[in-house]
Structure formats: structure tokens, C-alpha cells
Amino acid sequence: MVAQGITLSVVNQDGRCPTWPLGAQKELYEKQGIGNNVALMVGHGTVRSRVMLGRVADRATDADLAAMQKLVEDGMRAGAFGLSTGLEYFPGRFSDTREVVELTRVVRPFGGFYISHERSEGKDPMWRVASDPRPAVDLLEAVEETIEIGRATGVPVVCSHLKAKGANYWGASHAATRLIHDARARGIEIYADQYPYDTSGSDGQTVLVPMWALAAPGAEVGGQLGETPERGAALAGVKGRLRARLDDPQAAARIRKDVAHEIERRGGASRIIVYDFPDRRYLEKSLEWIAADRKASPVEAALWLQLEGYDRPGGARMRGFSLSEIDIDHIMQQDFTATCTDGDTVKFGEGVPHPRYYGTFARKVRRYVLERRTISLPFAIRSMTSLPAQIMGLRERGLIRVGCWADLVVFDLEEIRDRATFTEPHQYPAGIPFVFVNGVAVVDRGEFTRATPGKVLTPSRDGIRRPA
């Protein structure tokens, strides 16, 4: 994180806390030492799972709500800055707006804020398939829900990593930002954040064949990878089950409908790229190219990849590029949009993370300020510094002035650029020779100093500007 100039990380996003209670997480950071500052959030999904263990798909009762409110309050008293939700993820997607409102009310007396991975980022949620008869929630409805949470609670709210996902939804960012501007005009304090890439985190786990067509009979796997521990067993031996279901005309028609929908949601056949497959000829080729090579439709090519590839969901490791530069530019140009990585800390060289983990901030300056001229340099810097501090209510961060903490980044405007790629993501950005956290150098002439001056910030110590 510090290599790209991040001096403060807001953690426990998307409703997830890796450690509970939060006091234990704070103690862990303080004991091991951290290179940059950290602000903790209370994860709604974690709270819901602890209270509703074994029945997280149910609607919360009044007793459940009271128990969850107590855990949120405990987290705020331990030093959290607010509540995070992942309403498109398990288990957050089973909550209703009332539940989220009641939990968000708890953070208001502490001056906290609310940040949400919303229920949908496109035409429908990522877990939904086209053949699902249930009504779909789209991005605009999800933004309206966030606005309602802000209106009902009086708490500042954030649409996290705002985007318009899927070729069938490109351009919807204009309607989404109109909703936000209208809400702000009515006095609702609402913001957004964004990463500067045309592919999302879930796009890196692109599986075009629906899970119901791959899973064992009766298995509850939903439409999204990684939801439950039982998924591994339920999804073993996927090729045989898919072949059997394709032999059933009714099931086959449903499968093909769902595959076509997923191709569109992932950006279209020309924007879905294969990165791992037994036949190496197809590496870094698009689904469109593979379909043409096989003289087949994109749907049939997707089924072929599943049947002839690895015996696991997808058959190939694919990434969809589901976002449009039109929407990226438009969202970035809004004065309420902060910069985020939507990333995590990873061990250098392990796994294949999204390049945003390493390159977000350098990429925004190089590509969107210097090359595309989407925004000005001062506008970009504000989105990375004083605007996030404003959202969080920090008094002495995000500005260079007397009395503020010396969280400083020195970069070379000629040299700054991201170097992380989708095939080689573990690459630090160029052109950021010095980074200081709380006045201490953590990057010196482009090298890590191994200093750990970071602090776990708390509202009581680091201050909330807004009245509780």
C-alpha cells in the first residue's frame, strides 16, 4: 500500500471483519506494527453471521436486530469509524433496508459514517442468473437504497467502488450520479469512491456457466463463487454434471440463456480474456477469438471451455472487462468521488491479485490526468487526500498545513506510472520516491525503510468534525 503512496487504509470493507472483536484487531495491528495508518469499520456481514449463525438467509427478527445493534455499538466503542456493508455478497444480500437503517442509526451518536458495496452494480446483482424468476435489483435502485439510508439516519453515506457493470448497462453512471446530486441538493451527505480500472475484482473469477448447472443435485451454491464452505464439495466433478444437463433439452435451453446473460454482464465476448487453460494456444485470447477459431457462437465456446478445460467452475481462468471508460470518466469527474483501491494486503509474489492492489493511485495520475486528461491534477489529488478525510471526519489528516500530521507523498510527475498487470500484478509503481507516515519515511528513494510509524486511528483521538 505505501509503495503507491497510501498513508491511511480504511479496512473491514464490504461488511467483512477478519478479526472479531474489533479491539482484538486493533491490538494485533499495534503489536505487530504497521507501515501506514489504519481506520477500522464494523462489518455488517460479520455482525449478521455472529448473531444469525445457521440462518443468515432469514430476515432478521427484532431480537436479532437488537443483538446486532449491540455488536455494532461495541465496535464503535472500540474505535471504529462506522459501518460497512456488502449487500451484493453473502450474507449481506439477505438483509433488508430496515435492518441496515437500524444498524446505521447506531453509528450516528459516534459521528460515524456508512459505506456500502451496494446490492447491485449493473442490471442485476452478480449472484443472479437470467433464468432466475425473482425480480432483479439494478444499480439505480441500489443507489436509491443508499440515499434512503442516509436520509433516514442522518449519517454520511458512501457508494463504494461505484460503477456501471456490464455491456448491457454502460452509460448508467449518468443516471446514478444524477440521483446522488439530487440527494446532496436535499441535504443528504452522500459520496462515492472508485478505482480507475475497467475490470472488477469479481471479473477475475469469471465463470460463464451458471453454478446450478455445475453443482451436485440439491446443492445450494447460488450464483457467486466463495459463498459457503460447502461449495467445494458441491462443485467437484463439474464436467459430467454439465454434460448430463446439456442432454436435457429444457435444462440446456436454460443453461444457454444464462451463459449468454453472463457473457453480456462480463463486458461481451470481445472483453472476456482467457489467462489459464490446458491448451496454451488460447492463453490471452478473447472469447470472441476462441469462438471464431472454433467456428462457434460465444455461448458454445464458453460451454466448450468448461467441458474441455479444468474440472472446476469455468474450465479456464478468465477475466471479464465489464466496465466502460465512459462510465469510469464520468464517475471520476464528480466532486463527491474519492479514490479507492478496493484492494487488500497480499504477500508479494503470491497469487494473482487485481493490479489495483499495487497500481491504483499511480494509474489515476498517469492515465486519467496526464494521458486522457479526464480530470486535473488538483482534482485528482483532492480525491486521494482531503476528500477521504472529509468523509471520515478527520481533523488533522488529508491536508498540508500547520497542525496536521505529516502524511506526505513525493512523486515525480514525469515518471509516475503503474506497472502492475493482469499477468504480472506484483509490481510496484514507478515515480514515487518518498512516502512519509506521521512524519517518518516509509519509502526513501524508492526503497522500503521497514519503519512502522502507522497508527490505528480512532474517532475519539483523531476527531470527528461533524456534530454527533
N, C-alpha and C positions, 0 to 999 in steps of 0.2 A: 504493500500500500504506500509506504513512504517514498518508494522509488518514483512513483508518479506524482508525488507532492501532496499526498493526503495526510493532513496533520490531525484530523478528527474523523473517527469512524462511528456511525450510528449502527449499533448491532442489535441482533434479535429481530430482524425484519421479517416480513411476510408471516407474522404470527408464531414464529418459532424461537424458543429459547433452548440452547443446547444444555444449559445447566439450570437447575431449579433447586432451591430458591435463588433469587437474584443476588442476595447477599453472598452466597457461595461463589457465584460467578465473579462478583466484584473482588472478593478475596483472592480468587485464583489469579486474576489479572495483576493485582497488586503484588502478589507473592512472586510470580514469575517475571514480572517486569514487562513493559510494553513500549514499543517504539513510538507510537503516536497516541493521542488521546482517544478515549472511548466514551460513548454515551449509550446507556442501556435502555432498551424498551421492554415493556411487558408483552409477551407474545400471546395473543388470544388463543391460537391453536393449542399451545401448551397448557394454558389455563383450562380450556374446554376439555382437553384429554384427561387432565388430572381429576376434574370434577365428574365427568361423564364417562369414565372408563367402561368400555364394553357396550356403550350405547351412544357413541358420538354421532351416529346418523339420526338420532332423535331430536325433536325440538326440545329446547331447554324448558324445564319447569320453573316455577317461581323459586323453589328451593335450590335448583341448580344455579339460577341467576344470582341468588344471594351468596352462595358459596363461591361462585366465580368473582363476584364483586369483592369479596373478602380477599381473594388471592391477588386481584389487581391492586387493591389498596395496599396489601403487603409489599408488592413490588414497587409501588410508588414511594412508600415509606423507606424502602431500601435504596432509593436514589434513582429510580427510572425517570425518564423524561416524558413518557407517555405510553400509549397502547398501539401495537401494530397488529394488523390482521392480514391473513392470506385467504380471501374469500373465494378464490378460484381453486384453492387447494383443500386437501383432506387435513383436518376435519372442519376447517372454517366454512366450507361451502354448505354445510348442513345448518348453519346458523341463519337466523332471520334478522331483519333490520332492527327489530325491537331489542333483541339480545345485544347487538353491537352498540346501540344507543345507550342502553342501561349500563353497560360496562364502560363506555366512554365517559359517561357522566362522572364516574369515579375519579378520573384524572383531572377534572376541572379545578377542584379546590387546591390542587398541587401546581396549577399553572401549566399542566402538560398539554401535549398535542396528540393527534391521531393520524396514523399513516397506514395506508391500505394498498396491498395488491388486490385490486378490485375483482368483482365477481366475473367479469368478462373483459377481454381486451380487443375483441373483434365482433364478428357477427353472432358468435355464441361462445360459451366457455370452452376451455381446452379439453375438458373431460367429456364433452357431449359429442355424440356421433349423429350423422344426418338422419339415421333411421330411428333415433330416439323420439318418441311421440310427445314428450314433455315440452312445454313452451321454453324457448331459449331466452336468456338474458343477454343483451348486447352491451357494447361499451357505453353507449349513451345512457342506458338505464343504470349501469354500474356507476357512472359519474354522478347521475342524479341521486343515487343512494348515498354517496359520499357527501354530497351537498346537504342532503337531509340530515345526515348525522351531525354535520357542523351546525346546521340551523337549530336542531333540537337540543343540542348540548352546549352551544356557545364555545366549543373548543376549536382551535385551529385544526384544519384537516388537510391532508396531503394525498393526492392521487399518485401513488408510487409508480415509477417507471412507466409513465403514460405513453401509450402508443395506439395505433390503429392496425390491428394484426389481420393479415390475410388479404390475398388479392381481391377478394370479394368485398373488402371493407376499406380499401385505400381511399383516402380523402376524407374519411370521417373525423379526422382530427379537427377540422374546421368547426364542425357541429359541437364537438366535445369542448373546445376552448370557448365557444360562444356560451355554453352552459356555465362554464367557470367564470367568465367575465360577468355574466348576468348575476350570478350568485355574489360575486365580490361587490357589485354595484348595490346589492341589497344588504351589504354589511356582513356577509359571511366570510370569514377569514379562511380562504382555501388556496392551496398551492398545488404544484405538481413537481415531480422530478423526472429525469430522463437520462438514459445512456445513449451515446452517439453511434449506434450500430444498427444495421438493417436486418439483424437476426437476433432472436431472443435466446434466453437460457434453455427453455423447453424445446426450441427449434433444434438444438444439438442432440436431442433424444427423439428425433423424428421417426415415428413408426406409422406407416401409411395404412396398414391393415388393422382394422379395429380389434381391440382386445377380446371382445366377446367371440370373435371368430377364431381366436388362437387358444383360448383358455379351456381348461377341463370343464365338462358339463356341470352346471350348478355353481361354479366358482364366481365369487363377487370380485371382479377386478376393475370395474369402472373403465373410464376412457383414458386415464392418466397413469403413467409409469410411477412406480415407487410409492403407492398409497398405503399398502398394508404389507406386513411381513409374510402373509400367506401367498402373495403374488408369485414368488419364485417357484413354488411347487405347482401352482395352478397353471403356470405358463411354460412348464417343461414339456418338451416334445411337441412344439407348435406345428411343425410341418404336416404331420399325419392328421392332426385335427383339422387344419385348414383344407387339406385335400378332400377329406370326408365331407366337409361342409360345402365345398365347391361342387360336389357331386349332387347336392340337393338344389334343384333349380330355384326354389324360393329363397333359401339361405344365400345362394350365390348372387342373386339379384340384389339382395340387401347388402352383401359384402361389397359389391362393386359400387353401389351408391355411396357407401361410407368411405371407400377409398377415394372416389372422385372428390368428395367433400373435403377430405383431409389434404389432398394434393392442393386444392384451391386455398385452404386455410394456411398451408405452409409456403405460400407465395407463388404457386404454379409450378408446372413440370420443369420449366427452364431455370427455376431458382431453388431446386432441391438437388443437392450435390452429394455424391457417394464418397465417403472417406475410408471405408474399410469394407472389403468384400473378398470372398475366396478367389474369384477371378480378378487378378490385379489389372487387367485391361480396363476395368470400369472405374478405377480409382480417379477421383476428382472429375468425374463426368456427371453431367446433369441427368435427371430422369428423362428429360426430353430427348437427350442424345441417345441414351440407352434404348428408349422406345423406338427411335428411328433406326438404330442399329439392328434391332430385333424385328423391325417391320411390324410393330405392335402399337397399341394405344398406350398412353401413360398409365392407365389403370392396369392393363395387362402386364406392363413392365414392372409395376410395383408388386403385383402378385408373383411374378417370376423371381424377383429379388428375394421375396420372402421364402419361396419354395426351394430355390436353388442356393440360397445363402446359408448363413449360420442358423442353427436350430434354436433361434431365440427371436423375440419380437423384433420385427424389422427386416431380419435376414442380413441386412447391411447396416453399417453405421452411416447415417445420413444427417445432413443439416439442411434445414429449410431457411431461406432468406425471406421471411414473411412480412417484412416492413418496407415501406416505400420512403424514398428520400423526400418526397413531397410532404409527408406527414412528419418526418424527422425534422425537416427545416421549419415547418410551421410551429410545431410544439416548442422547438428551441427558441424561437423568436418571441415567445411570450414572456412578459416581465415577471410572471409568477413561477417560472420554471427553473428549478435548481438542477445542478449536475449530480448524477449518482453513478456508481459502478454496477449496482445490483450484484456485487461480487462477494467474495469470501476470501479468507486467508487459506492458502494452499501451500503445501510443501513444494519448493522449487523443483521442477523436473518430474513431478508425479502427476499422472492423469493427463487429461486433455480438457482443461477448463476453457471457458469462453475467453477470448483475448481481452475482453473488457476488464478482467481481473488485473491486468497489467497495464493496459494502454488507454483507458478512458479519457483521462484529463489531457494527456498529450495529444491524443487524436482529436479532441474537440478543438484545441488551438490550431493544430496543423491543418486539419481537413475543413473545418467549418468556419474558422476565422481567416486563415491565410489563403487557402486554396479556393473554397467555394464562396467565401465571403457571405455566408449565411447571417452571421452576426458580427458585431465589432469586438475588438479585444476587451475593452472595458466591460461590455455587456457580458462576455464570457466569464471574465474574472469575477464579476459580481455574482454570477450564478454558482460559482465554486466557493465563495467566501462569505460575504456579508449576508446574502440571501439565505443560505442554510442557517447561519447564526440567528437571523431574524425569525425564521420558522421555529427554531428550537427555543427562542427566548434567551439566548446567551448575551450577557452584557459586555464581556471583555474578550470576545473572540471574533474573528472574521474581518477585522479592520486593522490597518496600520495607523496607530495613533497612540499618544501618551496614555499610559494606564492599561493598555491592552496587553495580553500575553503575546510573546514573540513567537508566534507560529508563522513562519516565513518560508517562502519558496522562491528560489532564484533560478530563472530559466533563460535560455538563450533563444531568442525569437527566430534566429536563423536555423538553429539546429533541432529545436524541439520537434519530436515526431514519435508516434507509437511504432513499435517493431513487432509486437505480438501478432501472430497469425492464427488461423484456424488449424493449421497442421503443426505449427510450432508456436504455441501460445506462451511458453515460459521464456519470454524475452522482455527485459526491462526497457522502458522508453529511453530515447536519447534526448540530450539537450536540457537536462535538469541537474546541474552540478551540485546545488546546495539545497538542503531542506533542514529547517530548524523547528523543533517542537519545544515549546516552553523555554525558548532561548538556547537550547542545546542542539548542536549539529547532529543529525541522524544520518544525513548524506553529506559527504565532504569531498568535493572534486569528483563526484560521480561514484564514490565508494561508500558502502555502509560503514558507519563508525561502531556499530554494535551498542551504542548508547540506548538506554531505555528510560527516557525522561517523561514518557507518556503518563497521563493520569486518568483515572476513572472519574469523569465529571459527574457531579450531582447538582440538581437544581438548587438545593439549599446552600451549596457552597459557591456555585458558579453563576447562579442568579437567573431569575425569570423576569423579563421586563414587563410582561403584561400583568394586569391585575387578576388575581385568582377569583 
